[in-house]
């Protein structure tokens, strides 16, 4: 399996418990910056600083664009990074697509993990409610001279949730002085979206696992819980009642506390 060298940001105390964090679809490591910063600093109560790694998955952020994407492939990229950095006894955290990647990692390399944290995603197949997002990004005019304001107006015409629009716009950068570009590999994600929405493999994971569920989200449903327990027998589910799918953005203090509680 051909892996790529992933971009990452490191913060915290070298030699402390390593926490590797994986973002979701259309995201970047920047989405977890505030949570990472909190985990990387000791608390007034005396909890230690952690060794935090915020990772850009392939075809996202500053990591390379490729020609193939799947959960085993993305997990292999993350494994190669942990090998390069010499990490062991890792707390591996993943949100949404990153959560499925983390689950796949745990299936293949359980001995590298101390704990697995899956944020608002279940291992099952999920519905395609991203087609309009891909269409908005794919059809945006990024020819030289276009402005961020013009691109944002176009995306907003197809994506009606202002928060999602702002999230997507974080992918837009100046490739040259005159031309904007998406950091995310839109063409590949459009083609491989079925693989991203697909369930992970059915292999049982015995790594201690914490599922963090947004109470206002439908990515982990009540009816998913028995199947989660069967595939992840050493797991527990914590629900943050007022949070939606973007749990780490809507309830960062609670997410930090739950992760710190594993150390």
N, C-alpha and C positions, 0 to 999 in steps of 0.2 A: 504494500500500500504506500503510495507516494504522499509523504507529508510535506507541509510547508512550514516555514519559520514564522511563527506568530508574533505580532507586535504585542508588547505588554508594558505596563507601568508598575513599578515596584515602590511600595511605601511601607514604613514600619520599621521593625527591628530585625535585622538579619540574625538568624538562628532561633528566633521565636517560632511559635506554631505557625506553619504556612497556611494561608487562606487564599485559594485560587478562585476567582470570580468570573463567571461566563455570562455575557449579556444575551438578550433575546433577538429575535428576527428584526432586521432593519436597525439594530442598535449598535452601540460601540462601548468600549470600556469606560468612556466618559460618563455613561448613564449611571455608573456605580461609584462615581468619584467621591460624593459626600459620605456614603456608607463606608467606602474604603478608608477615607481619611479618619473617620471615627474609630474604626477597628485598628488602625495603625498607631493610635495614640493611647497611652495608659489612662485609666480613669481616675477620678478623684478618690473613688472608693478602693483603689488599689489593684484593679484588674490590669493585667499586663498588656503592653502593646503587642500586636500580632504582626506577622510578616505577610503583607497583603500584595497579591499580584492581580491586577486588573488586565484582562486579556481581550484582544480583538480576535474573534473567530475568523476563519478564512472567508474571503469575499465580503468582509465587513471592516469598517474603520480603516486602520493603516496596515492591516494584514494583506497578503497578496491576493489578487484575483486569480481564480483557477477555472478549470473546466468541469469539475465534478464536486458535488456536495451531498453528504449523507451523514447520519449520526455516527456510524462506525468510523468514517473518514475524519469527521471533526474531532471525535474522541481521540483518534490516533495523533492528530496534530497536537492536542493538549498533552497527551502522554509524552510526545517527543519534547515538548517544552519542559515538562517536569523532569525528564531525564537530563536534559541540557543543564537545568538549574540545580540538579541533585536534590530535588525535594522528595520527602517521604513523610508519612503520617500526616497527610494533607487533609484539611477541611475543604472540600470541593463544593462550591456554591454555583448554582445555575438557575437563571430565570427563563421561563418559557422555552424557546428553542435551545438556549443554553442549559436549561434544566434537563431536557432530553439528551443533550450531548453529555452532561454529567452522569446521567443514568447509564448511558452506553459505556462511558469510561469505567464506571463501577462494575459493569458486567465483565469487562475485559481485563481490568487491572485492579481488582479489589484490594490486593495487598498494599497498594500505595496509599490507600485512604484510611484516615482515622474516622472521618464522618462525611456523610453526604447530605447536602442541603438543597432541596428542590423547591424553587419559588414559583408557585401558582401555575403548575402544569402537571398533568397526569400522564402516564405512559401510553395511553390509548391514542387512536387516531383522532384528529381534530378537524372541525369543519373549515372550509375555505372561506374565511371572511376577510381575506387580504387582497382579493382580485382587484378591487377598486384602488387600493394603495399602489399596487404594482403598476396598474394602468396610468395612474397619475404621474408616477415617477418616470415611467417609460415614455410617455407622450410629452413630457416637459421639453420645451425648446431651450437647449443649452448652447446654442450657437454663439460665437463671439459677439460681445456687446450686450448680451442679455444681463439683466440685473437680478439680484436676489429677490427684490420686491416683485418683479414680473414672474419669476418662477414660483414664488409663494402664492401669488394670486391664482396661477394656474392650478397648483396642487389643491388650494382651498376650494376651487370650483368643483372638484371631484371627491374630495375628502372633507366631510362636513364637521368632523370633530376637531375643534381648534387645538386641543392638546396633542392630538395625533399629528396634525400639520406641523406644529412646532418641533415635535420629536423627529419627524422626517427631515425637516430643514436643517437639523444638526448634521445631516449627512452631506450637505452641500458645501463645497469648498472651491477656492479659486485655483484651478489647475494651472492657469497662466494669469498674467495681469488682465487679460481680456476675456477669459473663458472659464465658466463654472463647470463643475463635474460632480457626480455623485460618488461618494466614497464606497458605498455599497454596490456590489456587482448586480445591477438590476436585471440585466438580460439573463444571467444564470439563474437568479432566484425565481424569475418568472417561469423559466423552463423546469426548474427542479422543485417548485412549490409543493407538488404532491409528495415528494420524498421528505420535505420538512414537516408537513402535516401528518405524516404516517406515524404509526405506533413504533415504539422501540421494540427490539427483539424480546421474546418472551422469557429469556433466561432469568432465573431467580437471583436477586441481589441480597446478600446477608450483611452487607456493610450497615452499621447504624445510620439510619436515615431520618431526617426531619423534613417533612413537607410543610411549607408555609402557604396557607390558602387565603386568598382574598375573599371575604364574605360577599362582596358585590360582583364577583367574577364567576363565569361559568366554565373556566378551564379545569377546575377540579369540582366535580359535582358530588352530591351526597351518594349517588349510586356508583360513583367510581371507587369509593372507599374500600369495599370488600376486595375488589381486584387489586388495589394498591397493596393492601395488607397481605394478600396471597403472594404477590410478586416481590414485595419488600417486607418480609416477615419481621424484621427488626426495625420497624419504622413507627413513627407517630406523626400525627397531623395537628398542626396548630393553626387556628383560624383567626385572622384579624378582621373583625366583623365589618368595619367601615371601609376597608380598602377594596379597590377593584383589582384589575390584572397587574397594574404597575405598583405592586405592594411596596417595593423598596423606595419608590418616590413618594408614595402617599403615607407611608408609615415607617419612615427610616429608623426612628428610635426603637420601635418594637422589633424590627428586623435585626438591628445591631444587637439588641439585648438577647434575642434568640440565638444568634450566632455565638456571641460571647458566652452564653450559657453552656456551650458544648466544650469549652476549653477546660 
